[in-house]
Amino acid sequence: MSIRHIALAAATAALAACTQTTRVGSADLTTLYSSTTMGYAARGGELATEIRGNPFPAQYEGERVAAALKPPGWHRNFRFTTRPNQETASSYRLILRFNPPAGGPVGDQLCRGQEWGGFTPGGGPIVAHGTLCVADRLASEVRAYGGPAASPEDPAFQTTMNAMLAELLPPTNRQIEMNGDRCGDC
């Protein structure tokens, strides 16, 4: 094997590794997110979850995607579901958008129900946008990149979503802790 072939193989391996890397942006937390938020949000042991778009090469039911998610370890155990129990449902909901359109709605716009088409088909790298809403207001949101993944049970999907949910649903809101209820821009 020539040096050129070795270099090409190394470059290909490095590029493949880059597409598998999970990256998560910093969460945008508002004053609606605090250390007690998830206790209210997941009362009854579940969090209402909306799945929009598809990160996989095949289509999976939203409930299967939601059921594959795991809450960060610092929160009490609860499940994500697209079919919440109406008797215990709260005004909190998680909106997960996969491969959303560039320049699409964000934050409060999503919480108020704004959306438009143009989602990229699944099968390539995962682009995920997570938004936690309290009724029609933003509590937290974050973007994550990873994958690609073949199914909700794929380790690449699990890794990306675990990292994203850890940032989206932190144990505390550092801005509120530092500034009290006068959070300013958070």
VENDA-V100204 format. One record per backbone hydrogen bond with DSSP energy under -1.0 kcal/mol. NH is the residue of the N-H (numbers start at 1). CO is the residue of the C=O. If there is no record, write none. Layout:
NH:CO
NH:CO
This chain:
6:2
7:3
8:4
9:5
10:6
11:7
12:8
13:9
14:10
15:11
16:12
17:13
18:14
19:15
23:145
25:143
28:141
30:139
33:30
37:34
40:36
41:37
42:38
43:40
45:42
47:79
49:81
50:94
52:96
65:61
66:62
67:63
68:64
69:66
75:72
79:45
81:47
88:85
89:85
93:133
94:48
95:131
96:50
97:129
98:52
99:127
104:101
109:106
111:107
112:108
113:110
114:109
120:99
123:55
126:146
128:144
129:97
130:142
131:95
132:140
133:93
134:137
135:91
137:134
139:132
140:132
141:28
142:130
144:128
145:23
146:126
154:151
158:154
159:155
160:156
161:157
162:158
163:159
164:160
165:161
166:162
167:163
168:164
169:165
177:173
178:174
179:175
180:176
182:179
183:181
186:183
